[in-house]
Amino acid sequence: MITTTNNAVNLPEIVVATLRTICGDRYVITDTDILYGYGKDETLDLHFPFDILVKPGTAEEIAGILQLCNEHRIPVTPRGGGSGVTGGALPVERGIVLSLERLNKIVGINTVDHCVTVESGVVTADLCAAVQEAGLCFPVPPSSAAYSFVGGNVAENAGSISSCKYGTTRQYVLNLQVVLPTGEIIWTGANVMKNSTGFNLTQLFTGSEGVLGIITQVVYRLIPAPKHQLSLLAGFEKLEDACAAIVAIKQSGILPAAVELICRNAMEVAAAFLAEPLPLVTDQINAHVLLNLEERSENRLMEAMEEAGAILEKYTGENILTATTTKEKEQLWKLRFNIGAALTSGAKKYRDIDIAVPLSVLYPYIRQVEAICAAHGVTVACFGHALDGNLHTMLQFNAQADAAEEKRVAQVVAEIYDFALANGGVISGEHGIGLLQRPFMSKQFPAAQLALMKDIKTLFDPNGILNPGKVVL
Amino acid sequence: MITTTNNAVNLPEIVVATLRTICGDRYVITDTDILYGYGKDETLDLHFPFDILVKPGTAEEIAGILQLCNEHRIPVTPRGGGSGVTGGALPVERGIVLSLERLNKIVGINTVDHCVTVESGVVTADLCAAVQEAGLCFPVPPSSAAYSFVGGNVAENAGSISSCKYGTTRQYVLNLQVVLPTGEIIWTGANVMKNSTGFNLTQLFTGSEGVLGIITQVVYRLIPAPKHQLSLLAGFEKLEDACAAIVAIKQSGILPAAVELICRNAMEVAAAFLAEPLPLVTDQINAHVLLNLEERSENRLMEAMEEAGAILEKYTGENILTATTTKEKEQLWKLRFNIGAALTSGAKKYRDIDIAVPLSVLYPYIRQVEAICAAHGVTVACFGHALDGNLHTMLQFNAQADAAEEKRVAQVVAEIYDFALANGGVISGEHGIGLLQRPFMSKQFPAAQLALMKDIKTLFDPNGILNPGKVVL
């Protein structure tokens, strides 16, 4: 656990006074109890103290804050819903935490142009509900949608269980309002479906993890809401067959809205945690494949179901379960959605490795992970977005791990990354780099690419005040 | 016509000698007849003389050339298939034209991971044919696919008739090999479906029009080839009804693989040029809407056809024509594909404005264009990718236009851009900025955005040697 306990305000008085003028007294907070909650996110048990929490209400206030902090060289860490798992919102160099929570308005939904404009502090689930009511759909909410913010989703280029059909956050971002570290407010793109004008600043900011600018508004492209859904669950005796079935589904072109793989190790930990009878959890079954099918007509859904069923049947002799009601779907997905909770029960924590590898490497990757973890005596649970080659590889260890255990886990992480990178993978498919994965950037990127990224960071943020210690600097 | 006639080699002898060492004598060309063809592209009748044509065979040779040119501050204009219509490949500051034509290998097609690696000088149609043979599909070839290069498609973020279903080039680029102006060779991304590691250099280079680096290899994501296609053609008495039908198709979620609108003015010019009976070309019909439907099963295709047909019937009493064979499709699309040729017949030329506007602005945009053109006595043909709000607005004028006519056309262009920009549009949906549209960048972008783009250009290309005079500098 990395932490320091000194929480005295270390900023010049003139800065604090100016912050109060910009945001109003109420939104400049030094109460240490409140600050404590803003010094952590969902990344392990990391906590960092800092000086002042500000909750600006407009892009203009944020511009004022950044100008001030630039002048005084004060670190500013932007914060969304605090759902990040790589430490992107942690104030590692003290200074100011800038919460976007007051930028929570849905500015407008356009039902002809199929787009929505939202402030970046809107909770993802609220966005989804609002556009759903207008007959539209934001199809790639992350699993953290109930509390993550739209701005954080964009900053991390968040993935979704449905990314295999619909892509990641990036594919829906048309335009961003961003406050640059120097205090300029810009729009990066335009609210149109095709745009070949100038460098694509929209995509440069998307996934830049709050180190190039603070996103204050997001324009998302939307799709008409798909009306017909069902889930399928298949159990496999052999992991190899489950992986082969997934490849066959990709080849078919069916395009399910989820293709999740759950390996034996993840099944076991979740089943033990839930301690109840669960569908297709037996001694012989060593892998689950879960599909969501989403189509715009009942006919299409039935056709997709038959095709997907026929493919799965080629690779398993077990029953294939179908769920159409909400209750049935919850039952099929219950094991999958309890893996995380299971891994943290009993005074444990986990390190979530969210590598992405080419689909052709999926099976050898899992076998290699198992071998590495076995060699070091580390418990692992492998599951996730298999069709995209993006697996959560969760290393479980004691919440109060001693140095030896921490070291063992670190060694396993390093070996897993080495294998993934040597086989065409990347160190993050959807969580981003943040603080936690920064040490591995030089494993993935040669010096020339890293230098280019650092130069871009310096260009946007010459004094390095914005979210320092993250991604590349 | 902007041109200069001086075509003497103006480079230091040591530079020419070093180029010969790098590329081999054969690929360093000074023959003025050959050079002439490389001094123009498809942009109006523009031609620019330059000093030397080089045809390197590898990324390493290109790196050597760029290092040399950086040292001697010599402009380098990269060139693909020469199909650009905004002058992106024109050597406006003389120096070297660097043709990518020898980088023409399809490096590999991966049928499990659904991606293809190609050198940037591969002709787009050759790429499409090769992946089709492997059961896969690159779904967004531009209309120039028969001679445009893959690298040029990426550099311009080319659009396609099928972009309304599949997106633009950008959505398929996973990874790029790029030679930076300083001579470094980098890969920008990784060959995986999800990637949240570092700044997205891949998307920064995509659409950067050869001013940030020279693309030498492209990794495209592919999709399983859709197996069932048909075309529909509907004629409308009123343009307004045609536009309303297009909006209704978008609302339905059918997702056709083309939704083209052809306005009366474009119909007339193409019909006169073809001088033969054409489907649904009558006095009463003032707009055509052409759809391509592409689905993975016959059932889906029939369902989509019925739905699309029902929507079109709500907005027109005219017959709706269907084409399933290649020959039938050619007949339905004949008028659409002859508009360009029609506009250049009879010693005429055209300026292609490829604005994109929000779909809600499509109808008022066309009416405004008609009014502007009528006021200035300029012939216009409006047609194109209506569902995306991306219309080709072709202003026809005399190939040997006098100054007054050139001025009139320029005035019309300016007024059209003003209207589009004031209504949320952009100056290019798919052609890019290049040389021709650079003067309009400051209309679309406020100073802060433009400054940021210029700073990015300077960061990548400190001496400004790469494709000077384009996009932003």
Contacts between the chains, C-beta under 8 A, distances in Angstrom:
chain1	res1	chain2	res2	distance
A	110	B	358	7.5
A	110	B	360	7.0
A	111	B	251	7.8
A	112	B	247	5.9
A	112	B	250	7.7
A	112	B	251	7.9
A	112	B	358	7.7
A	112	B	359	5.9
A	112	B	360	4.2
A	113	B	358	4.4
A	113	B	359	5.3
A	113	B	360	5.3
A	113	B	389	8.0
A	114	B	250	6.8
A	114	B	359	7.9
A	156	B	196	6.2
A	157	B	196	4.7
A	157	B	200	7.8
A	158	B	196	8.0
A	159	B	194	5.5
A	159	B	196	7.5
A	163	B	193	7.9
A	163	B	194	6.4
A	164	B	193	7.7
A	167	B	171	7.7
A	168	B	194	6.0
A	168	B	196	7.8
A	170	B	200	7.6
A	170	B	203	7.9
A	171	B	167	7.7
A	171	B	171	6.7
A	180	B	448	7.7
A	180	B	452	7.7
A	184	B	448	4.5
A	185	B	448	7.9
A	186	B	446	7.2
A	186	B	448	5.3
A	186	B	449	5.2
A	186	B	452	7.1
A	187	B	449	7.6
A	188	B	449	7.6
A	190	B	356	7.9
A	190	B	424	6.6
A	190	B	425	7.2
A	190	B	426	4.7
A	190	B	444	7.9
A	191	B	358	6.0
A	191	B	424	5.6
A	192	B	356	4.4
A	192	B	357	6.4
A	192	B	358	6.0
A	192	B	388	7.9
A	192	B	389	5.8
A	192	B	390	7.9
A	192	B	424	6.9
A	192	B	425	6.3
A	192	B	426	5.6
A	192	B	429	7.1
A	193	B	163	7.9
A	193	B	164	7.7
A	193	B	356	6.7
A	193	B	359	7.6
A	193	B	387	7.9
A	193	B	388	4.3
A	193	B	389	6.0
A	193	B	390	7.2
A	194	B	159	5.5
A	194	B	163	6.4
A	194	B	168	6.0
A	194	B	356	4.5
A	194	B	385	7.3
A	194	B	388	4.9
A	194	B	389	7.4
A	194	B	390	4.6
A	194	B	429	3.8
A	194	B	430	5.8
A	195	B	356	6.2
A	195	B	426	5.1
A	195	B	428	7.6
A	195	B	429	6.6
A	196	B	156	6.2
A	196	B	157	4.7
A	196	B	158	8.0
A	196	B	159	7.5
A	196	B	168	7.8
A	196	B	207	5.6
A	196	B	426	8.0
A	196	B	428	4.6
A	196	B	429	6.3
A	196	B	430	5.3
A	196	B	431	6.4
A	196	B	432	4.7
A	196	B	433	7.6
A	197	B	426	4.9
A	197	B	427	5.6
A	197	B	428	5.0
A	197	B	432	7.8
A	197	B	433	6.0
A	197	B	437	7.9
A	197	B	441	7.4
A	197	B	444	5.9
A	197	B	445	7.9
A	198	B	433	6.5
A	198	B	441	6.5
A	198	B	444	7.8
A	198	B	445	6.5
A	198	B	449	7.6
A	198	B	450	8.0
A	198	B	453	5.3
A	198	B	471	6.5
A	198	B	472	6.6
A	199	B	204	6.2
A	199	B	207	7.3
A	199	B	208	5.7
A	199	B	212	7.5
A	199	B	453	5.1
A	199	B	456	5.7
A	199	B	457	7.9
A	199	B	471	7.8
A	199	B	472	7.7
A	200	B	157	7.8
A	200	B	170	7.6
A	200	B	203	5.3
A	200	B	204	6.3
A	200	B	206	6.9
A	200	B	207	5.5
A	200	B	208	7.9
A	201	B	449	7.1
A	201	B	452	6.8
A	201	B	453	7.5
A	203	B	170	7.9
A	203	B	200	5.3
A	203	B	203	3.6
A	203	B	204	7.0
A	204	B	199	6.2
A	204	B	200	6.2
A	204	B	203	7.0
A	204	B	204	5.5
A	206	B	200	6.9
A	207	B	196	5.6
A	207	B	199	7.3
A	207	B	200	5.6
A	208	B	199	5.7
A	208	B	200	7.9
A	212	B	199	7.5
A	223	B	253	7.1
A	224	B	251	6.6
A	224	B	252	7.1
A	224	B	253	3.4
A	226	B	253	7.6
A	247	B	112	5.9
A	250	B	112	7.7
A	250	B	114	6.8
A	251	B	111	7.8
A	251	B	112	7.9
A	251	B	224	6.6
A	252	B	224	7.1
A	253	B	223	7.1
A	253	B	224	3.4
A	253	B	226	7.5
A	253	B	296	5.1
A	254	B	296	8.0
A	296	B	253	5.1
A	296	B	254	8.0
A	297	B	303	6.3
A	299	B	299	6.6
A	299	B	303	6.0
A	300	B	300	6.0
A	300	B	303	7.1
A	303	B	297	6.3
A	303	B	299	6.0
A	303	B	300	7.1
A	356	B	190	7.9
A	356	B	192	4.4
A	356	B	193	6.7
A	356	B	194	4.5
A	356	B	195	6.2
A	357	B	192	6.5
A	358	B	110	7.5
A	358	B	112	7.7
A	358	B	113	4.4
A	358	B	191	6.0
A	358	B	192	6.0
A	359	B	112	5.8
A	359	B	113	5.3
A	359	B	114	7.9
A	359	B	193	7.6
A	360	B	110	7.0
A	360	B	112	4.2
A	360	B	113	5.3
A	385	B	194	7.3
A	387	B	193	7.9
A	388	B	192	7.9
A	388	B	193	4.3
A	388	B	194	4.9
A	389	B	113	8.0
A	389	B	192	5.8
A	389	B	193	6.0
A	389	B	194	7.4
A	390	B	192	7.8
A	390	B	193	7.2
A	390	B	194	4.6
A	424	B	190	6.7
A	424	B	191	5.6
A	424	B	192	7.0
A	425	B	190	7.3
A	425	B	192	6.3
A	426	B	190	4.7
A	426	B	192	5.6
A	426	B	195	5.1
A	426	B	197	4.9
A	427	B	197	5.6
A	428	B	195	7.6
A	428	B	196	4.6
A	428	B	197	5.1
A	429	B	192	7.1
A	429	B	194	3.8
A	429	B	195	6.6
A	429	B	196	6.3
A	430	B	194	5.7
A	430	B	196	5.3
A	431	B	196	6.4
A	432	B	196	4.7
A	432	B	197	7.8
A	433	B	196	7.6
A	433	B	197	6.1
A	433	B	198	6.5
A	437	B	197	7.9
A	441	B	197	7.3
A	441	B	198	6.5
A	444	B	190	7.9
A	444	B	197	6.0
A	444	B	198	7.9
A	445	B	197	7.9
A	445	B	198	6.6
A	446	B	186	7.2
A	448	B	180	7.6
A	448	B	184	4.5
A	448	B	185	7.9
A	448	B	186	5.2
A	449	B	186	5.1
A	449	B	187	7.5
A	449	B	188	7.6
A	449	B	198	7.6
A	449	B	201	7.0
A	450	B	198	8.0
A	452	B	180	7.7
A	452	B	186	7.1
A	452	B	201	6.8
A	452	B	460	7.9
A	453	B	198	5.3
A	453	B	199	5.1
A	453	B	201	7.5
A	455	B	459	5.6
A	456	B	199	5.7
A	456	B	456	7.5
A	456	B	459	6.9
A	457	B	199	8.0
A	459	B	455	5.6
A	459	B	456	6.9
A	459	B	459	5.4
A	460	B	452	7.9
A	471	B	198	6.4
A	471	B	199	7.8
A	472	B	198	6.6
A	472	B	199	7.8
